[in-house]
Amino acid sequence: MTGDPHAHRPTQAVILAGGQGSRLRPYTDDRPKPMVEIPGTGTPIIGHQLSWLAAEGVTDAVVSCGHLAEVLQEWLESADLPLNVTTVVETEPLGRGGGLKYAARHLPHADRPWYATNGDIWTRFSLRDMAAFHAERDATATLALARPRIPWGAVETDAFGHITDFIESPPSPYLINAGVYVFSASFTGLLPDRGDHERTTFPRLAREKSLAGFPLPQGAYWRAIDTAKDLTEAAKELAAQTG
């Protein structure tokens, strides 16, 4: 990689905040999923995300709204935000890929790389390191990869079928898409106008060896807030960190 490494560092991001969050009811009966508060913080998920993005050098964010968009827009207008925020609302369902493309077209710098994150992810790690990883590999897209804990206890056995150990909530043997991305400027044009980029664009880039995976650093905090149990667990983890 030649030139100034900082030139590869995105200063703009898209947050996909249009999900209905049906598994988080009743919390999402009157608000979109990213507006659900982490217990004990007094701040919705998207507030934590915007603070994190700003701390990582992002100056402009586009928030793609959908379900109960007006609730999210009202909060963004009234909150003291650490960066410039624009909201967009799909007038018709475009699918995940189409929605991402629609939002990306509202970024201030079409010729520069950008971050994206799903609106239900609560995490902390160095986006700057991820951007450097992306640039070093000359990737078109880079996915953050997490290794979540399995929610059940695991059982180990020996070759004879004897149980040798019980392991509570072990880490998954598989890496998963963590819902945080770095995209080169050219990626926007590869997205479908409608449909799911994870079934079209990503597999194509993988075949071309243009899709990279950035494993989250050891000990980095990551949680997808999908259910009421996730909220409870996040609150416990937060209390443990600050206690």
RACORFEN-V749831 format. One record per residue. N is the residue number from 1. RES is the residue in one small letter. SS is DSSP state (A for helix, B for strand, O for the rest). D_FIRST is the distance of its C-alpha to the first C-alpha in whole Angstrom. Layout:
BEGIN
<<N & RES & SS & D_FIRST> <N & RES & SS & D_FIRST>>
END
This chain:
BEGIN
<<1 & m & O & 0> <2 & t & O & 4> <3 & g & O & 7> <4 & d & O & 9> <5 & p & A & 8> <6 & h & A & 11> <7 & a & A & 11> <8 & h & A & 10> <9 & r & O & 13> <10 & p & O & 16> <11 & t & O & 19> <12 & q & B & 22> <13 & a & B & 23> <14 & v & B & 26> <15 & i & B & 28> <16 & l & B & 31> <17 & a & B & 34> <18 & g & O & 36> <19 & g & O & 38> <20 & q & O & 41> <21 & g & O & 41> <22 & s & A & 44> <23 & r & A & 44> <24 & l & A & 44> <25 & r & O & 47> <26 & p & O & 49> <27 & y & O & 46> <28 & t & O & 45> <29 & d & O & 49> <30 & d & O & 48> <31 & r & O & 44> <32 & p & O & 41> <33 & k & A & 39> <34 & p & A & 37> <35 & m & A & 40> <36 & v & O & 41> <37 & e & B & 41> <38 & i & O & 40> <39 & p & O & 43> <40 & g & O & 44> <41 & t & O & 41> <42 & g & O & 43> <43 & t & O & 39> <44 & p & B & 38> <45 & i & A & 35> <46 & i & A & 34> <47 & g & A & 34> <48 & h & A & 32> <49 & q & A & 29> <50 & l & A & 29> <51 & s & A & 30> <52 & w & A & 27> <53 & l & A & 24> <54 & a & A & 26> <55 & a & A & 25> <56 & e & O & 21> <57 & g & O & 21> <58 & v & O & 22> <59 & t & O & 25> <60 & d & B & 26> <61 & a & B & 27> <62 & v & B & 29> <63 & v & B & 31> <64 & s & B & 33> <65 & c & B & 36> <66 & g & O & 39> <67 & h & O & 42> <68 & l & O & 44> <69 & a & A & 41> <70 & e & A & 44> <71 & v & A & 44> <72 & l & A & 40> <73 & q & A & 40> <74 & e & A & 43> <75 & w & A & 41> <76 & l & A & 38> <77 & e & A & 40> <78 & s & A & 42> <79 & a & O & 39> <80 & d & O & 38> <81 & l & O & 34> <82 & p & O & 31> <83 & l & O & 29> <84 & n & B & 30> <85 & v & B & 31> <86 & t & B & 32> <87 & t & B & 34> <88 & v & B & 35> <89 & v & B & 38> <90 & e & O & 38> <91 & t & O & 41> <92 & e & O & 41> <93 & p & O & 39> <94 & l & O & 36> <95 & g & A & 35> <96 & r & A & 32> <97 & g & A & 29> <98 & g & A & 32> <99 & g & A & 32> <100 & l & A & 28> <101 & k & A & 28> <102 & y & A & 31> <103 & a & A & 29> <104 & a & A & 26> <105 & r & O & 27> <106 & h & O & 29> <107 & l & O & 25> <108 & p & O & 25> <109 & h & O & 22> <110 & a & O & 22> <111 & d & O & 19> <112 & r & O & 16> <113 & p & O & 15> <114 & w & B & 18> <115 & y & B & 20> <116 & a & B & 23> <117 & t & B & 26> <118 & n & B & 29> <119 & g & O & 32> <120 & d & O & 33> <121 & i & B & 31> <122 & w & B & 31> <123 & t & B & 28> <124 & r & B & 26> <125 & f & O & 23> <126 & s & O & 20> <127 & l & A & 18> <128 & r & A & 15> <129 & d & A & 14> <130 & m & A & 15> <131 & a & A & 13> <132 & a & A & 10> <133 & f & A & 11> <134 & h & A & 11> <135 & a & A & 7> <136 & e & A & 6> <137 & r & O & 9> <138 & d & O & 8> <139 & a & O & 12> <140 & t & O & 15> <141 & a & B & 17> <142 & t & B & 16> <143 & l & B & 20> <144 & a & B & 21> <145 & l & B & 23> <146 & a & B & 26> <147 & r & O & 29> <148 & p & O & 32> <149 & r & B & 35> <150 & i & O & 38> <151 & p & O & 41> <152 & w & O & 44> <153 & g & O & 45> <154 & a & B & 44> <155 & v & B & 46> <156 & e & B & 45> <157 & t & B & 48> <158 & d & O & 48> <159 & a & O & 49> <160 & f & O & 53> <161 & g & O & 52> <162 & h & O & 53> <163 & i & B & 51> <164 & t & B & 49> <165 & d & B & 47> <166 & f & B & 47> <167 & i & B & 43> <168 & e & O & 43> <169 & s & O & 40> <170 & p & O & 38> <171 & p & B & 34> <172 & s & O & 34> <173 & p & O & 32> <174 & y & O & 30> <175 & l & O & 27> <176 & i & B & 28> <177 & n & B & 26> <178 & a & B & 26> <179 & g & B & 26> <180 & v & B & 23> <181 & y & B & 20> <182 & v & B & 17> <183 & f & B & 17> <184 & s & O & 15> <185 & a & O & 17> <186 & s & O & 18> <187 & f & A & 19> <188 & t & A & 22> <189 & g & A & 24> <190 & l & A & 24> <191 & l & O & 26> <192 & p & O & 30> <193 & d & O & 32> <194 & r & O & 34> <195 & g & O & 34> <196 & d & O & 32> <197 & h & O & 28> <198 & e & O & 28> <199 & r & O & 30> <200 & t & O & 29> <201 & t & A & 25> <202 & f & A & 24> <203 & p & A & 25> <204 & r & A & 24> <205 & l & A & 21> <206 & a & A & 21> <207 & r & A & 23> <208 & e & O & 20> <209 & k & O & 17> <210 & s & O & 16> <211 & l & B & 17> <212 & a & B & 16> <213 & g & B & 18> <214 & f & B & 18> <215 & p & B & 21> <216 & l & O & 22> <217 & p & O & 22> <218 & q & O & 26> <219 & g & O & 28> <220 & a & O & 27> <221 & y & B & 29> <222 & w & B & 29> <223 & r & B & 32> <224 & a & B & 33> <225 & i & O & 36> <226 & d & O & 38> <227 & t & O & 42> <228 & a & A & 44> <229 & k & A & 44> <230 & d & A & 40> <231 & l & A & 41> <232 & t & A & 44> <233 & e & A & 41> <234 & a & A & 38> <235 & a & A & 41> <236 & k & A & 42> <237 & e & A & 39> <238 & l & A & 38> <239 & a & A & 42> <240 & a & A & 41> <241 & q & A & 37> <242 & t & A & 39> <243 & g & O & 43>>
END
